Amino acid sequence: MNITGKVESRQVSENSEIIVVTSKKDIEEKFRQCLKNHELPDYLLYTGARGTKNWMELDRAETFPVARQLKTLLERNLESIMRFIPTGMSFVSVGVGDGEKEKIVLEALVRKNLAENPTSGKVSISYYPIDINGEFVDLALEKVENLPVGKKGIVGFIEDMATLKKNWRLPVLFCILGNTFCNYEPEFILQLVRENLEQEDLFFFDANLLPTEDQEVRAARKSILGAYSSRENALFNMYPLLQYGMVPEDFDFELSLANVKSRIGGVYRTRKNLYILKDTELAIGAETISFRKGDVIRMGFTYKYTYDQITAFLDICGFDILKAFLSEDRTNAIILAKKRM
Ligand SMILES: C[S@@+](CC[C@H](N)C(=O)[O-])C[C@H]1O[C@@H](n2cnc3c(N)ncnc32)[C@H](O)[C@@H]1O
């Protein structure tokens, strides 16, 4: 959370404002601390001077179709998804990015609300786009400027969900889209969401999956390693160091897929490291951080579940699935779930 403990807010337009729970300064400080500990968690890839542009470029890259495939699945199933979402719910999306998927959902929610209350001409929806990068929150709000809903953007970490939720009007459709769910330890994220959702709230998330058949798993592993080891993804992962003057020859980016133990059995998870090849000093603000040749910087990860593994985690963490939407090849899923009472 915010180092100073202060929460800033600013009015963006007549019906939209932004609350800053975590400031740019807080993120810079985290960046320094993490690098000192030889860590580079994934959220730092989306922040910094070029975080916004880098993610949007990666999302467009042919070699990295992960979030785009999930958008297609969302578009294909939109009308069916809407049938499960009661009118009048607020719409919260964490890790909103540029808010493209949220715009699609919000437009459908507005249509549904208007269709059910045709005489009033009004919709009672509040939209809360949330991201750790404030530029994404701005972009997400701009995208829906003309929609007749209340809008409150929030800059903050999902880990601070207990603080974030003080800002939203219940009940909520709580979303984590773009495969972001798979960037967290499954039981951590599910417990966090469960603790902070109320009885009437819904949980909506998507994931890029491993199919179940052995043969297909081999092919999928190859394509996952292809996407995540692509030049575009490697540069995306290296950028935080490149922006402080390192060059690609100063380190190696390594990505592998490991089978790790969990309460529901073995699950696949990517492992990413940056290997420093040359003694280097980085000037970050007033501080200098030194790396020695041979140092290893540990990075974030992405879980690659099968559909059955996701449903098993939801079950042990106290969620019931209301409806799941799977792509024909079972490599992408969107899930609407509810906390079990
Ligand atoms: C993989 S991108 C997905 C973006 C978008 N939802 C999409 O589908 O294209 C992950 C997003 O989550 C944000 N993010 C990463 N870690 C976060 C955290 N701990 N709390 C809040 N947002 C986070 C990033 O800034 C980025 O916008």
Ligand as a Chemical Component Dictionary entry (heavy atoms), coordinates in Angstrom:
data_LIG
# 
_chem_comp.id                   LIG 
_chem_comp.type                 NON-POLYMER 
_chem_comp.pdbx_formal_charge   0 
_chem_comp.three_letter_code    LIG 
# 
loop_
_chem_comp_atom.comp_id 
_chem_comp_atom.atom_id 
_chem_comp_atom.alt_atom_id 
_chem_comp_atom.type_symbol 
_chem_comp_atom.charge 
_chem_comp_atom.model_Cartn_x 
_chem_comp_atom.model_Cartn_y 
_chem_comp_atom.model_Cartn_z 
_chem_comp_atom.pdbx_ordinal 
LIG C1  C1  C 0  -1.574 -9.423 -18.464 1  
LIG S1  S1  S 1  -2.034 -7.750 -18.289 2  
LIG C2  C2  C 0  -3.760 -7.887 -18.648 3  
LIG C3  C3  C 0  -4.364 -6.578 -19.061 4  
LIG C4  C4  C 0  -5.831 -6.647 -19.474 5  
LIG N1  N1  N 0  -6.688 -7.121 -18.401 6  
LIG C5  C5  C 0  -6.018 -7.511 -20.711 7  
LIG O1  O1  O 0  -6.792 -8.457 -20.646 8  
LIG O2  O2  O -1 -5.418 -7.209 -21.737 9  
LIG C6  C6  C 0  -1.977 -7.568 -16.524 10 
LIG C7  C7  C 0  -2.448 -6.203 -15.994 11 
LIG O3  O3  O 0  -2.490 -6.268 -14.561 12 
LIG C8  C8  C 0  -1.814 -5.144 -13.991 13 
LIG N2  N2  N 0  -1.254 -5.628 -12.724 14 
LIG C9  C9  C 0  -0.189 -6.461 -12.560 15 
LIG N3  N3  N 0  -0.010 -6.745 -11.268 16 
LIG C10 C10 C 0  -0.996 -6.104 -10.585 17 
LIG C11 C11 C 0  -1.347 -6.019 -9.211  18 
LIG N4  N4  N 0  -0.650 -6.686 -8.278  19 
LIG N5  N5  N 0  -2.420 -5.276 -8.861  20 
LIG C12 C12 C 0  -3.147 -4.613 -9.798  21 
LIG N6  N6  N 0  -2.859 -4.640 -11.121 22 
LIG C13 C13 C 0  -1.796 -5.389 -11.512 23 
LIG C14 C14 C 0  -0.796 -4.733 -15.033 24 
LIG O4  O4  O 0  -0.416 -3.382 -14.917 25 
LIG C15 C15 C 0  -1.535 -5.042 -16.343 26 
LIG O5  O5  O 0  -2.309 -3.963 -16.759 27 
# 
loop_
_chem_comp_bond.comp_id 
_chem_comp_bond.atom_id_1 
_chem_comp_bond.atom_id_2 
_chem_comp_bond.value_order 
_chem_comp_bond.pdbx_ordinal 
LIG C1  S1  SING 1  
LIG S1  C2  SING 2  
LIG S1  C6  SING 3  
LIG C2  C3  SING 4  
LIG C3  C4  SING 5  
LIG C4  N1  SING 6  
LIG C4  C5  SING 7  
LIG C5  O1  DOUB 8  
LIG C5  O2  SING 9  
LIG C6  C7  SING 10 
LIG C7  O3  SING 11 
LIG C7  C15 SING 12 
LIG O3  C8  SING 13 
LIG C8  N2  SING 14 
LIG C8  C14 SING 15 
LIG N2  C9  SING 16 
LIG N2  C13 SING 17 
LIG C9  N3  DOUB 18 
LIG N3  C10 SING 19 
LIG C10 C11 SING 20 
LIG C10 C13 DOUB 21 
LIG C11 N4  SING 22 
LIG C11 N5  DOUB 23 
LIG N5  C12 SING 24 
LIG C12 N6  DOUB 25 
LIG N6  C13 SING 26 
LIG C14 O4  SING 27 
LIG C14 C15 SING 28 
LIG C15 O5  SING 29 
# 
